[in-house]
């Protein structure tokens, strides 16, 4: 039987019928944004091996330092040995991180840790406050570019990561992050387990969370410590994650070295020198990480999530603009000096702004005018 409908009406009907399976697929196949933001796998159970190895402060020799030129963001990052080192929050003398570094594996034959199995170079933007590290495996298998800055609007360190395979196809590589916290300047572990931290995986977001409610300190005239939590999230939910104790079988690095995967993931690691490990869900080899802070675990998780709600490029623009505006208010160095080449003077001008910015970045934002001698823990003693 021939249809009596007009060609236009038949076309509309065909278009509607063709759209029905696509709409159904949108309901059952392509998950809504809320579902896409859910963690792919949340571990359960408690890690073994407490309290873990004795914790330490990280290297005092820093490659980079940085903080936003705002008082709404009270967090400072440092990079040492090519990886994230001391992170200070909410004051410039309170470190919360020993290291956060990346681990690369093909899942079958090798596991590479940044500080152990790779070399690196460091570059900064014109303000000196954005740090980019290029890490290359000594085996020649891969290259990782990481960029560090802070969110001018809140207490978050942001890390942009881009992994590329060199002798191994990128799609065969797995990228993990390993966070070794010392929350509130405490780390725990060892026979005394002094100042222990506790870690968990947030069930709703999959974030790695570490906390220390302790406000007691042996430091003289330091009565302003506050309970602190930190949360590590990514722009896409972690593929897998685990908390454990440093230097034990529950340490994610131990499992990656032996099995090239998180073979025994656990959610909780209370009261010790804790460490969190997570596999990133890469998009063309790229991912963005947010390390957010708060007085409670829920605040830290929300802070990290709020920072991830904006594109990294837009946050970086605001971050750099803050420092450029500050630099415009400084006394300008001369554009020429007797006996020096143009190139030499240009390098001196760059060094001038970098030096001034590092001094300004070393000022506290709760107690203006209070400046630390260096964004480092110079003795590296156990904590």
N, C-alpha and C positions, 0 to 999 in steps of 0.2 A: 504494500500500500504506500502511495506517495503522500508525503506530508503536505498539509495545506497551510503550514506556517510560513511566514515571510522569511527570506534568507537572513535578514538581520535578527529576527526573533530566534530562528534556529541556531544562529551563531552564539547568541547570548546563552541559550540553553546548553549548548555544547561546552561553552566556557565555564558555566557553573558546574556541570557534571565533572569536568576535568579538574576543577578546583577542589571538589569534595575529598578525594584521596589525599591531596596536599594538606588540607585543613586537618584531616584525621591524623596524618603523620605529624603535624605540628602539635597535636594533643598527646600522642602516644610516643612519638619518636624524638623530636627536637624538644628537649625539656625547657620549661620557662627559665628565666634568668635566676629566680630564687632557687630552683633545683640545681642549676649549673653551679651555683656558688656553694653548694653543700660539699663537705669533704667526701672524697671518693672512698676512703677507708679510715675509720677511726679505731685505733687499737684499744684494748681493754687490759685490765690486770695491772699488777704491780711489778716493777723491775726488781731483779735480784742484784746483790753485790754492794749494798749500802755499807758504809757511806761513800765509798769510792776513794780514789787517790787524793792526796793532799792538793788543794788548789793553790794557785799562785797569781800574782799580778802579772800582766803581760809586759812585753818589751817597752822600755822607756824611749828607745830610738824610734821616732815616728816618721813615716813617709809623708803623711798628710794629716791635717786637722781641719775641722769645719763645723760651722753652726750657722743658723739663719740670723740675719741682721734684724731680728725682731725680739721683743720680750714675751711674745705669746708662745714662742717655741723655746723651751728651756731644756734643750738636749744638745750635746756636743758629740761628734764622732771623731775617732782617730783611726788611722791605718798604719800598721806596722808589719814588716816582713811580707807586705803585699796583701794582707787580709785585714778585715775589720778587727780593731783592737779595742782599747778602752772606750766605752760609751758612757758619758757623764750625764746624769739626770737625777733630780731636778736642779742640782747645784753643780758648779763647775769642779767641785772637789769630790764628787761622789761617783765612783766608777761602778758599772753594772755588768760589764762584759770582759771576760779574759780574751776570747777570740770568737769570731764567727767566720768560718771559711767554707770553701766548697770542695766537694769530692766528686770526681768523675770516674765512671766505670762503664764498661761495655756489657756488664751483667754476666760475663762468662769467664774472661781471662785476665782482667787487670782492674785494679782500683788505685786511683791516684789522688793523693791529698795535696792541696795547694802548697803548703809550706814544706812538704817532704819530697814531692815528686815533680816540681815545676820550678821554672824561673819566671821573673816578672820585671816589668818596667812600669814607671808611674809618670803620669802627666796631670797637670792641673789647668783649669780655665784661667782667664786673665785676672780674675779676682783672687785666685789661689784657694778658693773655698769649695770648689767642686773637684773631686779626686777621681781619676780614671786609672784603673790598674789593668794592664794587659798581661795575662798569665799564659805561659806556653809549657806544655808537658815536655819534660826532658826526653821522653820517648819520641816526641814529634807527633803524637796521636791527635792532639786537640789544642785549641786555643780558646781562652775565656776572657772576655772583656767585661769588667765590672765598674760601675760608676756610683759614687757615694755622695749624698747630700742630705739635708734635713728639710722637713716640711715647715715653712715659715708660719703656718697656722696652728701647729700643735707639736707635741713631743714625740716625733717619729723620725727615725733614720730610714731613708729610702735607698734601696740598692737596685740598680738596673743591671741585669746580667744577660750576656749574649754568648752562647756556646757554639763553636764551629769545629767540625771534625776536619782534621788535616790528612792523616793517613787512614782514618777510620770514618766511615760515613756518619754525618751528624745524627741521622735518624737512629743509629745503633747505640748512641751514647745516652747515658742516664746521668742527670745532674742532681746531686744532693747538697744540702746545706747542713753544717754542723755547728750548733750554737752552744758555747761553753760559758754560761753566765756566772757572774759574781755579784748578785743583786745586792744593792745597798753597800757595796764594798766588802761583802762577805762571800765566802766560797765553800766552806766546809771541807769535808773529807779528811783522810788521815786518822791517826789514832784518837786525836782529841775532837775532831769533827766540829770545830768551833765555827759559829756563824753559818750554819748550814742553810742551804736553799731547798725549796721543794718545787717539783715540776709536774705538770699535767698536760694533757691534750684537751683543748676545749671541744666539747662534744658537738656544739652547734656549728662551729666554723672549721674545726681541725687545726686551729692555731696551736703552736707550741708556746706554753706559758710557764714562766718561772717566777717565784715570789719569795719575798723575805719580809715579814712584818716587823722584824727587830729594829728598834730605834736606839738601842744602847750602843755606846762606843767608848773606847778608852782614850780617845783624843781629847785634849784639853780645850775648853771653851767651845765645844761643838755640840750644841743642844738643839739643833734644828733638823736632825734626821727625821725622815718620815717613812711609813710603810711603803714598799715599792713592789710593783709587779711589772713584768715586761711580757709582750706577746709578739710572736713572729708569724706573719701571714704573708700570702702571696696573691698576685692578681688572679690566679686560678687555684682551686683547692689542691693541696698536696696529694700526690699519688699514694704516698705512704708516709708514715711518721712513727717516731718512737722516742721515749724518754728513758734514760738510764743513768748509770753512775760512771764517772770518768775512769778509764783504765780497767774496766771490768768487762765480762762478757755481755753485759747489758748496754755497754757503750755502742752506739750505732756504728762508729768507725771500726770497732773490733769485728762486728758482723760483716761490714762491707769488705774489710780486708780478707776475711776468711771465706765468705759465701758470695760476695759481690752483690748483696741485697740485704735488706733488713729482714733477717731470718727469724727473729723473735721479738716483734714489736710489742711495746708495753706503753700504757697510757700514763702511769703514775710513777714518780720517783721521789718520795718524800725524804726530807731531812738528810741531806748529804751534799757532796760535790756533784751536781747534776749536769747532764748534757742532753740536748735534744737534737734529733736528726730527722730530716724530711727530704723526700724526693719531690722535685719541682715538676709540674706539668708544663712543658715547654711549648711555645707557639713559634714555630720556625726557629727553634733554638733560643728563644728569648723568654725572659720572665722578669717580673718586678717583685721585690721583697719589701715589706714594711715591718720595722721593729718599733712597736708602739709601747708607750709607758703610761702608767696610771698608779693611783694609790691602791687600787684593787685589781684583781685579775680581769673582771668584766670591763673596767675602765680601760685597761691596756688593750684588750681585744677590740673594743670600740674605737680607740684612738688609731690603731693600725688600720682598721677597716675604713675609717673616714679618710685617711691619707690615700688609700688605694682607690677611692671613689673618683679621684681626679687623675687625668693622664699625667704620667711622669714628666713629659715634656713641658706641660703647663706649670707644674710645681717647680721644675728647674728654672723656668723663665722668671717666676716670681722670686725665687731664691737668689738668682744672679742679679736681678734688678735691684734687690735690696742692698747688695754690696756695691753695685755700680753707683747707686744714689749716695751711699756713704762716701765712696771715694771722690765723688764730685765736690764734696764739701771740704776735702783736705787741701792743704797748701800744695799747689802743683810744683813738681820738681822741674828744673830747667830742661829745655829741649835740646840744648847744646852746651858742651863744656870744653874749655880750651885743651887741645892736645888729644882729645878722645874722638874716635870715629862715631859716626851716626849709629852704627850697630851697637857699639859699646854703650853709648848713652841710653839707647833703647832698652838694653838689658838692665842697666842700672835703674831706669824708671820702673820697669817691671818688678825688680827686687824691692824697690821702695814701697810700692803699693802692697806687695805680698807681705812684707815685714810689718807694715802698719796694720794690715788686716788680721794677721796672726795675733798681734798684741791685743787688738780689739776683741777678737774671738776668744781670748783668754779671760775676758771680764765676766764676772757672774751676772746673772739677770735677776736674781732675787735680792742680792746685795750689791747694787751698782757701785762701781769704784773698787770693788774687791777683785784683784787680778791674781791668778795663779802664775807661778814662775814658769810652768810648762804643763801642757795637757798630757801628763804621763804619771806613772807611778815609778819613781826613779830607782827604787831599790829592788823591786821585783820580789819582795819577800812573800812567804806564805800568808794567806789570809783566811 
